[in-house]
């Protein structure tokens, strides 16, 4: 009986402790970042919010609040490799989107709340509308984490400036549906859960 109780306790810790830790990090991020504003992360925040960060990477985050508005991440092109990871309130990864999934040019990624009336038991994936990406989320709040890697170490300062100039801001929802389809990924691009390989050092 003692061994059985010990096993159950161990399994409970292994299964639930990581999730509780992720939820705690989400709460910390909400308090520190505010809502719908992209912020560069300090080295101390990177250590707390990013798993296995690289010293040469540039990190920024935005706490998306979609209850009343869509949120758009936009700005000039980021000259390097980059990846967005979107976390739900429980700390689960909802999407990863990299520079492979969008056409070259300016950043324009729109996050919108997927309405319950749209849910037909299908998975809604990001979709390209012209040169803009629309990302449907079932979570009213989500954490956007942007990680960018320079092509070479000397590029890091300019890359940091490019990321700093990006804007994460709420916008009014369109009156009509944007036509996000549940069964199509962005323009036949690779699955949004496949990250771009990091550059060699």
C-alpha positions, -999 to +999 in steps of 0.1 A: +000+000+000+028+024+009+046+017-025+013+022-043+007+056-026+042+066-033+038+057-070+005+077-072+021+107-056+051+106-080+028+103-110+007+132-099+038+154-095+052+144-129+019+150-146+007+181-129+037+200-117+048+211-152+013+224-160+011+242-127+045+258-134+034+269-169+002+284-154+024+303-129+046+316-157+015+328-177+003+347-146+037+363-142+038+373-178+003+388-176+013+410-147+047+421-161+038+426-198+003+441-196-020+434-225-017+438-262+017+453-262+049+438-275+079+441-251+115+430-254+123+406-227+151+414-202+178+387-197+161+378-164+127+375-180+142+353-208+155+329-181+120+326-166+098+325-197+119+309-224+129+273-225+166+267-236+173+302-249+204+310-270+226+338-260+225+354-294+187+353-297+164+383-294+132+377-274+099+396-272+065+388-259+029+401-260+000+390-238-029+388-263-063+397-249-090+388-275-122+391-254-132+424-271-108+430-300-087+413-325-049+419-321-025+426-349+013+421-348+027+443-375+058+461-386+087+461-411+104+428-420+127+411-395+160+404-412+168+370-397+152+337-387+122+340-363+095+319-348+063+328-329+050+304-302+015+310-290+007+296-255-028+291-241-038+301-205-028+266-193+006+269-207-001+246-237+014+254-271-014+264-295+006+273-326+042+278-337+046+300-368+080+307-384+093+329-412+087+299-435+049+303-432+046+339-444+057+356-476+087+380-475+079+415-466+062+434-438+049+417-407+011+415-406-004+387-384-039+391-371-051+371-341-088+367-336-111+348-312-127+318-328-164+320-320-182+290-305-206+291-334-177+285-358-166+253-340-177+223-360-153+199-343-125+208-368-091+223-361-089+259-373-054+266-387-038+299-397-046+311-432-030+336-456-053+363-470-033+380-497+000+387-478-016+388-444-019+359-420-050+354-398-047+332-368-079+319-351-076+312-313-102+296-291-085+311-260-095+346-249-060+352-236-028+338-250+009+346-247+028+354-279+065+347-276+087+359-305+123+345-308+146+358-335+180+345-345+206+366-363+224+352-393+257+360-375+265+374-340+273+409-354+237+413-366+221+409-332+219+447-323+202+455-356+179+425-352+170+437-317+161+471-331+139+455-358+120+434-332+116+464-310+099+483-338+072+457-342+038+466-328+012+444-311-021+463-309-058+457-306-080+465-336-118+464-341-132+431-353-145+431-388-183+430-390-183+400-412-164+367-409-129+369-423-135+335-439-109+316-419-114+280-430-110+252-405-094+227-429-067+247-446-032+257-433-016+289-445-012+287-483+000+251-482+029+260-460+044+235-437+025+225-405+024+254-381+038+231-354+070+225-372+097+250-360+124+264-383+159+250-375+181+273-356+212+287-373+245+271-364+269+288-341 
